[in-house]
Amino acid sequence: MRCVICHCEPRNRRGKPVGKVNCKNMKQDCPVPACPRATLLPGHCCHTCPKGPPEKNLAPHFDTFEYFQDKEDDLDKPYNDRSYLSSEGLARDDARTEFVALLTSGPEPWHPTSSAVAKARFTLLRSSLLFSISYERLGRPSRVRFSDPEGNVLFEHPVQKSAAPEDGMLCGMWRTVSKANVQLLRGEQLRVSLITRAQPSGEVHGHILKHRALFAETFGAILTSSDPLHLGAGGMAMLTMSDTESNLHFILMARGLLEPGAGESSSVPLRVRILYQGQTLREVRANITREDPDFAEVLSDLSTHELQWLVQGQLRIVAETEGRHARQLAGTITTRRSCDTIQSVLCGADALMPTKTGAVGSAKLALHENGTLEYQVQVVGTASEVVGITLETKPRRKSKRNILFDMTPSYKDGLAWGAWQSPSARDAHMLLQNELFLNVATKDWAEGELRGQVISLPYSGLLARYTEMPVALAGQLVSPPVSSGAGGHAWLSLDEHCHLHYEISVAGLGRPSDGTVSAHLHGVAELGEMGARPHQHKRLLKGFYSTEAQGVVKDLDADLLQHLAQGTAFLQVSTKAHPHGEMRGRVHIPNQCHAGGTRLTPEEALGEAQFSEGTKTRDLEQLKKDPNSCFFEGQHRAHGTRWAPDYDKKCSICSCQKRTVICDPILCQPLNCTHQVHPEELCCPICEEKKREQEELKLERARDSSEGCYFDGDKTWRGSGTRWHPVVPPFGLIKCAICTCKGTTGEVHCEKVQCPRLTCANPVRVSPSDCCKQCPAPEKSVPELADSMQADGPRACRFGRRWYLNNESWHPSVPPFGEMKCILCWCVSGETHCQRQECPPSACASPATRDNPCCAKCRALDTPLDAQKVHDDKVEAWSH
């Protein structure tokens, strides 16, 4: 905010400490430049003449907004003076940076095609970029695209219908942003676009900017053009209240208000009005230019009615230019819209008079656009009866506790649930600035046994936050109970891959240096089972960062998954002071998962059903008793089922026919095309045109349905359910990893390939690029051993890992040299014959023969001796 100048008044005229900060918008006091073409230098507020003197310090009149900071002297000394997190403190955190973007259909290099407008807030948290985007006059976007100044796509995020707390909003996360892209972000070089079906290249676009006013924003508005035909115009307003006065500060960012032909330095009158039911309450006038179209102002001394209308979303802001090309933008002012979760962990250590009873409180709140505050507060393990649950401000010495709202009447059976219908604008402002607290008073602790600061938790992608209450973690739930002053809560969920997603918040543990915090997921044995210990099934959850931990566990064992389904699992947090558990909570997640996350996705289940329909639905014991079932490769198979055998999953197919297993190679049909390709996942080659059509159709379906994934490694889109080996620059294809596109969320899950256990003594790696070793092939192939089960007629040949039809010829592939084009192999009734191409001396006179790379002897005069010898030795050794 280069046009705002502030100064600190540590003491008043009597010498008493006040800590008062006075700020003034000095743009109004800029001197009129003496030159005709004044310029605005970077970091300056006023226009200056070229090579002119630097700006002078303008004498501040200090008639604008003021901030008042509470001192520790204002707290009652017996009370707990633990410092708390402020919104400004969070914004100044080195690991957290806020950005904003105004998205419209223009200006250049995009030609306006829509009147849609969007406002995007970004938070760079460590290496992840979180975003909350609200929009108007726009159909639901399918993707969010990030690009560099040259237009290269850096990342695309598919939009999911369930990934937002309300309509007109979308939430997302760009994980592990590279350092180069972070530099572009901090340098305000990144662009963001919203992709829709109508505009696949992007309907609205904008530059991502770092704005100082973001941390203080508590109210906001999206401004659209009053004329729907006025394309490419839009704006946004960020508003906040003074900490002590009834003043409303706002910054207006607008695009498209000025005529495209207007000069950069030409000034245009701007009028900004605040309306209630069409009547003007406030009006401000100023001049804007194309070079500096943004506008900041302070509305002082708002009345009680104006503040009430503000928090209820009944005020509108209108910005309009005057003159021959008058244009108007308007929008409704609401409380700040965000994908963050407003929550609180209440513990004894944060109480005004600290306690250690092992109790905990867990709260989730939601502030709606009409000003209603919805709340849910659960209390666990208090030493005595709960007599009060209140929403409060930070206490002051004179009035002590300052209660804003009493939730006690809605408390029953450990849960307070309800809505506060009439919070004031000041209350909403303090809530969004992390300046409010929840207090739980009990019969034994009248001032409060539990207390917690209400804090907005940044978006994490965990949808359970919007639909469920967190699991409360209390010392009283540990076995045996622990009288701790700490507490916590956690959200947990299982996805369709049976991967456990968790997010834990703790409070009251003191400084992070007090001890290492770890969390375990415990599976507790069922009642009546003898000899089982509580820690028998335990899984460490890593990822604690300060007071928060989040992560994914992909390989839970079957017992732990069963305990989650039955509600006999517990999440336990341990510390250095309590290594056997300081807080615990019961976790119940209904599921039908198997060990290692092997529950099939719908796409995988459909493919599996083609080979083993009916097998998975039958009981194993019934299969064993069935006289027509088959036993093959260690598994029982039902009569009539078909499957791919373990020895050759890609190019063989087996079936069970009344206790008899019949395995056949997949015979590739001749293709009627000139260009053939052989996809790695298929046994047979296909026509290149067909593959391209299939990929384009699959890609188009994925994009149209928004069920696809964008993989940053090779920067390509893949359809939902697709599995592939990732390409990771600069290493190339990674065959030891397999990635899966999770279509419902657009996430890509990559896991290490699990190599099978081998029973042979000397396993070999067939190809240097293969990830897993395998046992050497037996002397006789499987089809030869099963001649009695095969149909009459010429048999196919198996060479390496492929099958070839009778009389089919090919060039063999020999690692590590690759395809041997000078060797020709062919199949004769199940037997493979190979021969090197011969070049008799009599044929060397022909120019075609001399140019043939397989005739090295004919090119002896042109080829260095060493190179010829290496090639001959390589071919000769293979042919022997």
C-alpha positions, 0 to 999 in steps of 0.5 A: 500500500504505497499510498498509505503512510503510517507512524507510531505514537508510543505515548500520548501527550501525558506520557502514558503508553498507548501504542497507537498507529495512525495511517493516512492515504497520502494520494490526495496530497500528491503535488501536480507535476510541472511536466506534461508527461509525468510517470509513476515510478515503481514503489512510488505513490505520486506521479513525477517528471522524468529525472525529477527529484524523489518524492518528498515526505508528505506531512501526514494529517492522520485523519484516517484509519487507526489501529490500536494494539492491546498490551499485556498491561491491559490483561488481568494479571492472574489470567493466563497471558499466553500469546495468541495467533493474530491474523497479521501474525499469520500473514507475516509468517515466512512459511505463509504468503497471501496473494490475490487475483481479479479474473475477467474476460480481458484485457489483452492478450485475451479478447473479451468474450464474457461478462463473468468475473472471479475473485481468487485468494491464494495462500502459499503454505510451505511448498503448496499453493492453496486457492479459494475462488468465488465467481459470478456470471460463470458456469461451473468451471471444469479446470483451474489453469496456471501459466507463465508469462509466455502462456506455457501451462504449468499446472491444471487443477480439475474442479470437483463438484464436492470440493467446495463448501458452497455454490459459486466457489471452488477450492483447490491446491497445487501441491509441491510447487517448484522453486522456479514457479514460486519465484514466478509467483512472488514476482507476480508473473503467474497467470490463472485462468478458469476453463469452462466447456464454452471456453476451453482456452479459458473464460476469465483470466488474471495475474496473481498479485501480492497485496498487503490488504489481504491479511486484514480483509474481512468483507468483500465484493465481486463487481460485475458490469451493470450492462451485460453486453459490456464484456471484459469488465469487472472488479473486486473490493476488499474491506475491513474495519478499524480495530477501535472505530466504526470506520470501514476501509476498502480497496477497489480493483477494477478492470474495463471501467476505462475506454480502451482508447484512453491514454495512460495518463488521462484522468477519468472521474470515478464515483463510488457509492454504498447503497442500501435497497437502492438508496445511497448511504455514502459517496466518494469521488476520485480520479483514476487512470489506466496506469493506476485504476485501483482506488482506496478510501475510508468511510468513517463513523458508520451508524449502527444500522449501516454496520448491521446491514453490512454484516447481513449482506444487504449493502451494495457497492457501485463504481461508475465513471462519468462522461461520454463513455460512462460505465458502471460496476456493482456488487453485494458486500458480504463477509469474506468467502473462503474455503478455510475451516473456522475451528477451535481446540479447547484445552485446559492449558489455554484456560484463563486459570490453567487446568489439567483435567484431561478434558477437551473441547472441539468446535467447528463454525461457519459464517454465512453470507447473511451474517448468521454464525452456525456452530457445533461445540463438543465437550469430552471428559470434564471433571464436573458438569458443564455450566456454560459455553460462551464465545468471548473476546480477549479479556481486559483488566476492567471488564475481565471476560467479555462475552459476546454470545452464550451457547449454553442453552443449546448444550445437551449430551456433550454437544452445543449446536445451533446458530447465532442469528445476529452477530455485529459487523465488529463480531464478524470482523474479529472472528475472521481476524482470529480474535475470538475465543470459546470458553467452557465453564464447569461446576468446579471451574466457574471461570472456565475449565477449557478455552481455545482460540477460534482460528481459520484452518487453511484448506487442505483438500480433506472433504471430511471437514465440510461434512463431519465433526472432528474426532475429539482427542482427550487425556481422559480417553487414554487408558489409563486416563491422563490429567493433561492440560493439552487437547486436540481434534482430528479429521480422518477419512478413507478414499476409494483406494482405501488410503487413510487421509488424516489431519490433526490439530493439537493445543496446549502442548507448549512450545514445539521444543518441549518435546517431539510430538508423534501420533499413532493409530491404534487398533484395539482388540474386540471384547472377549478376545483373549491375549490381545494387547492394545498396541498389537496393531499400531501404525505411526502417522508422521507429518507433524508440523508445529501444532498440526499434522496431516498426511496419507497412509496407503498400506493399512493392514486388514486388522486395522481397517476392520477396527476402523469399520467397527469403531474400535480404532483409536487415534492417540497422540504421544509426547515426550512427557507422556510417551504412552499417550497424552490424548486419544479419540475413538475413530469409526470409519465404515468401509469394505477395504482389504489389506493394503488398500486393495478395494477395487475402484469402479473402473478396476472392478469393471475390468476385473469382472471380465476375467473373474466374474463371480469369483469374488462374490463366492465364499472360498469354502464353497469354492473348495467344495464345488466339484467343478472348481479349479485350483491353479497357481495357488488359487481356487477358481469357479467353473466358467471363470476366465483370468490372466495367469500370473506367468503371463498376465498380458498375453495369455488367458486361462479358463476353468472348465469343470476342474480343468484349466485351459490356458491359451496365448492371445492370438493377434489378428492381422491389421489392415493399416500401414502404421502399427504401434504396440502399446506397452499395456497391450499384448497385440499391436494396433493401428496408430490411427485407432490409438490416436482416436482412442486417446483423443476420445478418452482425453475429451471425455475426461476433460468434458466430465472433469474426471481426469488428472493432470500429471506435472511430470510429463504435463499430460491429461489422463482419464479417470482410472488410468494407470501408467508408469510416470515420466519424471524429468530428467530421469525419464520413464520410471518403471519401478513406480505406477501411477493411478488417476483418481478421477473423483478428486483429480489427484494422481497417486503414485506408488512403488511397484511391489515385486513378487516373491521368487522361488528360484535360486537365480532370478534374472532381470530380462531387460535392463529397464525392467523394475523386477527380476523374474525366474528364468523361463523353463526349457519348455513353454507352457503351451507345449506342456499343455499340448493335450489341452490345446486345439489341433493345428499349428502351434504358436511360438513364444520368444522372450515375453511375446507369442508369435503365430506360425510362419510369422517373422520378426527381428528379436530384441536383445538387451541391452542392445535393443532390436537386432535388425540384422537377425531374422527369426520365424516361427515353425510349428511352435519352434523358433528359428533365427538367422543372421543376414548374410552378405556374400562377397559377390554381392558387395559390388551392389551399391544397395548392399554396401549401404546396408548396415548389416553388411559390415564386411562390404563397408570395411574400407569406410568403417574404422576397424575397431567399430567393425570388430565391435559390431561383428562380435556383438552380432556373432556372439548373439547368433551363437 
